[in-house]
Amino acid sequence: MPSLAVFCASSESINERYSVLAAEVGFAIAHRGWTLISGGGSISCMGALARAARAGGAFTIGVIPRALVDLEVSDHGADELVITADMRDRKGEMDRRADAFLALPGGIGTLEELLEIWVSRSLGMHDKPIVVLDPWGDLQPLAELVAGLVKAGFVRADSARLLVWTSTVAEAMTAVEQGWAHAGELPRPTPTAAELLEAEP
């Protein structure tokens, strides 16, 4: 069954509506028979997402760095809980296991995960769909920043278009499905030499 990695918040200081949104995403994943790959935490949006997915019958995989096992309170209810050495390994494991990526409103950790997988897609290193679900415009400043960078010549327009923006759970799920349907048809942008050098470790 296809797997969807969801990047979302672990903060407990945010409005409850974000956890409600995460739960709706979890139920939608289960309804479609997909596997959920999450950040492995059991609090805030992470927890709401995973619990809702399991309640709907989805298989859930949590991936969490050892240093965050206590901070984010590991999701011991996960069907598979993977504890990694650090954040880099966490992202690599989530990226490897996922067939698509969905970002919900979140903090700098969510932004880091989103940007890294977006960069690797723009460099032609994978062709997995990347979708943002942003009902209340929290991430709109990022869209505006990227649009400005495109205008200034720092970002290619085709790279910007690789990120699909949605405002409802239904739109987000449809965008993921459409991304899978067209994955073999989408041309991969040819990276410049400078971009390839920047991508090297």
Residue pairs with C-beta under 8 A, 6 or more apart in sequence:
1 33
1 34
1 35
1 59
2 34
2 35
2 99
2 100
2 180
3 34
3 35
3 36
3 37
3 61
3 97
3 98
3 99
3 100
4 29
4 34
4 35
4 36
4 37
4 98
4 99
4 100
4 101
4 102
4 176
5 37
5 38
5 94
5 95
5 97
5 98
5 100
5 101
5 102
6 22
6 25
6 29
6 36
6 37
6 38
6 49
6 101
6 102
6 103
6 104
7 39
7 101
7 102
7 103
7 104
7 106
7 109
7 110
7 113
7 114
8 18
8 22
8 38
8 39
8 45
8 46
8 49
8 103
8 104
8 105
8 106
8 110
9 18
9 44
9 45
9 46
9 104
9 105
9 106
9 107
9 110
10 39
10 41
10 43
10 44
10 45
10 46
10 72
10 109
11 44
11 107
12 43
12 44
14 44
14 45
17 136
18 44
18 45
18 104
18 105
19 44
19 45
19 47
19 48
20 48
21 45
21 104
21 105
21 133
21 135
21 169
22 45
22 46
22 48
22 49
22 52
22 104
23 48
23 49
23 51
23 52
24 52
24 169
25 49
25 52
25 102
25 104
25 133
25 169
25 172
26 36
26 48
26 49
26 50
26 51
26 52
26 53
26 54
26 55
26 56
26 58
27 52
27 53
27 55
27 56
28 169
28 170
28 172
28 173
29 35
29 36
29 53
29 56
29 58
30 36
30 52
30 53
30 54
30 55
30 56
30 57
30 58
31 56
32 173
33 58
34 58
35 58
35 59
35 60
35 61
36 49
36 50
36 53
36 58
36 59
36 60
36 61
37 60
37 61
37 63
37 94
37 97
37 98
38 46
38 49
38 50
38 60
38 61
38 62
38 63
38 75
38 78
39 46
39 62
39 63
39 64
39 72
39 90
39 94
39 109
40 46
40 62
40 63
40 64
40 68
40 72
40 74
40 75
40 78
40 81
40 82
40 83
40 90
41 47
41 62
41 64
41 68
41 72
41 73
41 74
41 75
42 50
42 51
42 72
42 73
42 74
42 75
42 76
42 77
43 72
43 73
45 104
45 106
46 72
46 75
47 73
47 75
50 60
50 62
50 75
50 77
50 78
51 77
53 60
54 60
54 77
54 79
59 79
59 80
60 75
60 77
60 78
60 79
60 80
61 78
61 79
61 80
61 81
61 82
61 97
62 74
62 75
62 78
62 80
62 81
62 82
63 82
63 84
63 90
63 93
63 94
63 97
64 72
64 74
64 75
64 81
64 82
64 83
64 84
64 90
65 83
65 84
65 85
65 86
65 87
65 89
65 90
66 83
66 84
66 85
66 86
67 86
69 83
74 81
74 83
75 81
82 93
84 90
84 93
91 112
91 113
91 116
91 117
94 113
95 117
95 120
95 126
98 128
99 128
99 180
100 128
100 129
100 130
100 131
100 176
100 179
100 180
101 114
101 117
101 128
101 129
101 130
101 131
102 131
102 132
102 133
102 172
102 176
103 110
103 113
103 114
103 130
103 131
103 132
103 133
103 139
104 110
104 133
104 134
105 134
105 136
105 138
105 139
111 142
114 130
114 132
117 126
117 128
117 130
118 130
118 159
118 162
118 163
119 199
120 126
120 199
121 127
121 128
121 130
121 162
122 156
122 159
122 162
122 189
122 191
122 195
123 189
123 191
123 195
123 196
123 199
124 188
124 189
124 190
124 191
125 199
127 183
127 184
127 186
127 188
128 179
128 183
129 164
129 175
129 176
129 178
129 179
129 180
129 183
130 162
130 163
130 164
130 179
131 163
131 164
131 165
131 166
131 172
131 175
131 176
131 179
132 139
132 163
132 164
132 165
132 166
133 166
133 167
133 168
133 169
133 171
133 172
134 140
134 165
134 166
134 167
135 167
135 168
143 165
146 155
146 160
146 163
147 160
149 155
150 156
150 157
150 160
156 189
158 189
159 189
162 189
164 175
164 179
166 172
166 175
191 199
